[in-house]
Amino acid sequence: MFGQKFLFILITHIVKKNITRGFTLIEVLLVIAILAILAAVVIIAINPAKQLGEANNAQRRSDVRTILDAVQQYSLDNGGLYPDSIQSGGTCMSEGLDICQFEWPCDGINLDILAENQVYLTGIPIDPSVTTDDITGYKAVLTDDGRLSVCAPLMYGDEHIVVTQ
């Protein structure tokens, strides 16, 4: 009696042990779907293009402020005069002239005098998205009321980056 019961328990244990249950196709597909949804949410939340655009805009704001401060300091040191190539009239985004990178004649504003001997600038700042060799991607103008305005027309999104003093 004891032997038969023991044998029955042993056989039942062996049979149960050999029958292993795997995952069904529905369970596997459900896990994959959940992982895909989580991955999509994380990618949308991080949004690398938006992060890069906002980082570039932060650089643009800093560069615009640096250019404006350097021109203002130049003006203070030179009896209120701005560099010759800065023209007056209009708004920066529409009528402003491009700030050039190099000394050769350009159709824009040459601010190399500010970087000469690194007195006001160590170098003319360049917009992060500019790929040409002649312009910086920034513009400047003396507004109709005589104030200096520097802007970054290549901004990311709808934010206008304009600083006026």
Residue, then its C-alpha position, 0 to 999 in steps of 0.5 A: m500500500f505504501g509502495q504503491k502510493f509512493l510509486f504513484i506520487l513519483i510517477t505523477h511528479i515525473v510526468k508533471k516535470n516533463i510537461t513544461r508550459g511555454f509562452t503562448l503566441i498571444e502572450v509574446l505578442l502582448v509583451i512585444a506590443i507593450l515594449a513598443i508602446l513604451a519605446a514610442v513614449v520614451i522617444i517622443a518624450i526625449n525627441p532628439a531633434k527638439q532637444l538639439g534645436e533648443a540647444n542650438n537656440a540657447q547657443r544662438r541667444s548667447d552668441v547674439r548677446t555676446i555680439l551685442d555686448a562687444v559692439q556696445q563696448y566698442s561704442l563706449d570706447n569710441g565716443g558712441l560710434y558703432p563700427d562703420s558697416i552697421q547701417s540704420g533703418g528697419t528691423c533686424m529680422s527683415e532689414g538687418l545685414d548679415i554679419c560676415q566672418f572674414e575681412w574681405p569685402c562682403d555684402g554684410i557687416n564686417l565686425d573683424i575690428l571687434a575680434e582684432n587683438q581679441v579686445y572685444l571678442t576672441g572670435i566672431p560667433i557663428d550660428p550652429s547651423v551655418t555651413t558657409d564660409d562667409i557669413t555667421g548666420y547673425k544679423a545686425v541693424l540700428t533700428d529707427d530709434g537709434r538702438l542696436s539690434v542683433c538677431a539670429p534668423l536661423m532659429y529653431g521653431d517659432e521663437h524669435i531671437v532678437v536682442t536690442q539695446 
